[in-house]
Amino acid sequence: MTDKPSKPVSASAIEKHVYKVFPNDMNSHDTVFGGMIMAKCDRLALVVAERHSAHVCVTAAVDSIHFRAPAKGNDTLLFSLSLNRSWGSSMEIGARVEAENSYTGDTRHILSAFFTFVALDEHDSPVEVPDVVPETEEQRRRFKNAQIRREGRLATRKQLSSADGKSPD
């Protein structure tokens, strides 16, 4: 039995971080530029990872980005991110973004994504992070699903490296 530290999901989660959409956020299709939303998710996921680990963290992977609906001018974006699971030095953070009509209060789910971060020590070497403790049924579901996604990422990496004898790009 180990005495590895652990932290609850709520210790690092971000709920409904607000970002008001302005004209400079729009693409040529007159919807919010997806790259801007992805960049904001990455920055907020970093905050979650560093709060949980108490170390400098770097993005190791981003997967399963799903744009479900467009955001438009005058929308307010609501970013919610939380740690799903940790393994050794890595952590999976789930992101959910909603677009809120600022006048009616109606919201729609526009993006879901998963970010993997690695915690680093002062020599830029990976360092072990605390375990995560899910507190709700929804968090326990995300905790379980994170392991399935991790196994898929590792299997894909292994297949790619054995297919051509090189490390995956």
Phi, psi and omega per residue, in radians:
M1 nan 2.375 -3.099
T2 -1.824 2.788 3.056
D3 -1.865 0.562 -3.140
K4 -1.059 2.328 3.139
P5 -1.128 2.732 3.076
S6 -2.459 2.732 3.118
K7 -2.395 2.541 3.068
P8 -1.263 2.719 3.096
V9 -0.937 -0.728 -3.064
S10 -1.101 -0.336 -3.108
A11 -1.187 -0.376 -3.088
S12 -2.243 -0.066 -3.041
A13 -1.176 2.638 3.030
I14 -2.069 2.168 -3.120
E15 -2.015 2.103 2.993
K16 0.985 0.813 2.999
H17 -1.094 2.262 -2.991
V18 -1.683 2.345 3.021
Y19 -2.386 2.071 3.121
K20 -1.477 2.230 3.127
V21 -1.336 2.320 3.084
F22 -2.173 2.912 -3.082
P23 -0.943 -0.584 -3.135
N24 -1.224 -0.125 3.108
D25 -1.595 -0.039 -3.014
M26 -1.573 2.630 3.036
N27 -1.718 -3.044 -3.090
S28 -1.245 -0.193 3.092
H29 -1.631 0.081 3.136
D30 1.128 0.568 2.964
T31 -2.159 2.915 -3.100
V32 -1.167 2.342 3.136
F33 -1.087 2.094 -3.084
G34 -1.060 -0.598 3.127
G35 -1.107 -0.588 3.098
M36 -1.166 -0.740 3.126
I37 -1.117 -0.752 3.131
M38 -1.087 -0.729 3.136
A39 -1.114 -0.731 3.108
K40 -1.123 -0.709 3.083
C41 -1.051 -0.755 -3.131
D42 -1.084 -0.756 3.124
R43 -1.128 -0.746 -3.140
L44 -1.228 -0.631 3.078
A45 -1.098 -0.623 3.070
L46 -1.051 -0.749 3.121
V47 -1.052 -0.780 3.120
V48 -1.048 -0.827 -3.106
A49 -1.090 -0.766 -3.113
E50 -1.261 -0.592 3.047
R51 -1.092 -0.738 -3.093
H52 -1.233 -0.788 -3.003
S53 -1.534 -0.418 -3.027
A54 1.084 0.546 3.106
H55 -2.403 2.857 2.956
V56 -1.104 2.418 -3.132
C57 -2.265 2.702 3.088
V58 -2.269 2.629 3.082
T59 -1.269 2.195 3.113
A60 -1.789 -0.571 -3.111
A61 -2.816 2.657 3.006
V62 -2.319 2.224 3.115
D63 -2.514 2.923 3.104
S64 0.987 0.706 3.033
I65 -1.332 2.102 3.141
H66 -2.159 2.015 3.006
F67 -1.512 1.975 -3.032
R68 -1.635 -0.487 -3.119
A69 -2.837 2.702 3.124
P70 -1.396 2.684 2.944
A71 -1.813 2.613 -3.030
K72 -2.206 3.004 3.091
G73 -0.989 2.596 -3.104
N74 1.257 -0.019 3.020
D75 -1.314 2.751 2.949
T76 -1.997 2.249 3.136
L77 -1.609 2.399 3.126
L78 -2.064 1.986 -3.094
F79 -1.769 2.193 3.054
S80 -2.182 2.201 -3.100
L81 -2.391 2.499 3.072
S82 -2.681 2.732 3.118
L83 -1.288 2.203 3.110
N84 -1.565 -0.720 -3.076
R85 -2.920 2.753 3.050
S86 -2.287 2.638 3.109
W87 -2.487 2.057 3.097
G88 0.959 -1.913 -3.121
S89 -1.791 -0.043 -3.067
S90 -1.892 2.754 -3.110
M91 -2.493 2.475 3.008
E92 -1.827 2.236 3.100
I93 -2.016 2.235 3.081
G94 -1.639 2.444 3.125
A95 -2.132 2.426 3.040
R96 -2.326 2.265 3.123
V97 -2.123 2.329 3.069
E98 -2.070 2.604 3.009
A99 -1.847 2.246 -3.133
E100 -1.964 2.286 2.998
N101 -1.284 2.061 -3.034
S102 -1.149 -0.312 -3.070
Y103 -1.716 -0.584 -3.105
T104 -1.805 -0.354 -3.081
G105 1.451 -0.051 3.104
D106 -1.136 2.437 3.115
T107 -2.160 2.673 3.038
R108 -2.442 2.469 3.138
H109 -1.309 2.082 -3.066
I110 -1.948 -0.364 -3.092
L111 -2.709 2.475 2.937
S112 -2.297 2.494 3.127
A113 -2.739 2.842 3.105
F114 -2.253 2.246 -3.120
F115 -2.020 2.369 3.027
T116 -1.899 2.194 3.108
F117 -2.053 2.648 3.053
V118 -2.098 2.351 3.089
A119 -1.515 2.458 -3.099
L120 -2.141 2.594 3.038
D121 -1.544 -3.009 -3.087
E122 -1.175 -0.202 3.099
H123 -1.828 0.236 -3.114
D124 1.102 0.483 3.051
S125 -1.764 2.537 3.109
P126 -1.008 2.461 -3.131
V127 -2.255 2.525 -3.106
E128 -1.140 2.489 -3.137
V129 -1.993 2.803 3.102
P130 -1.106 2.665 2.974
D131 -1.168 2.758 3.078
V132 -1.837 2.452 -3.138
V133 -1.965 1.881 3.078
P134 -1.175 2.466 -3.066
E135 -1.934 -0.311 -3.090
T136 -2.223 2.954 3.078
E137 -1.060 -0.736 3.114
E138 -1.079 -0.737 3.106
Q139 -1.158 -0.634 3.089
R140 -1.155 -0.646 3.085
R141 -1.125 -0.796 3.123
R142 -1.135 -0.649 3.096
F143 -1.040 -0.837 3.136
K144 -1.131 -0.799 -3.125
N145 -1.147 -0.514 3.114
A146 -1.084 -0.667 3.119
Q147 -1.139 -0.679 3.111
I148 -1.112 -0.770 3.110
R149 -1.108 -0.717 3.136
R150 -1.078 -0.801 3.126
E151 -1.047 -0.661 3.094
G152 -1.139 -0.755 3.112
R153 -1.081 -0.773 -3.125
L154 -1.175 -0.688 3.116
A155 -1.143 -0.714 3.105
T156 -1.097 -0.786 3.122
R157 -1.026 -0.781 -3.134
K158 -1.112 -0.776 3.126
Q159 -1.074 -0.764 -3.128
L160 -1.131 -0.722 -3.117
S161 -1.240 -0.578 3.132
S162 -1.420 -0.376 -3.121
A163 -1.197 -0.661 -3.098
D164 -2.168 0.094 3.117
G165 1.270 0.161 3.134
K166 -2.075 2.844 3.063
S167 -1.261 2.623 -3.122
P168 -1.132 2.591 3.117
D169 -1.356 nan nan
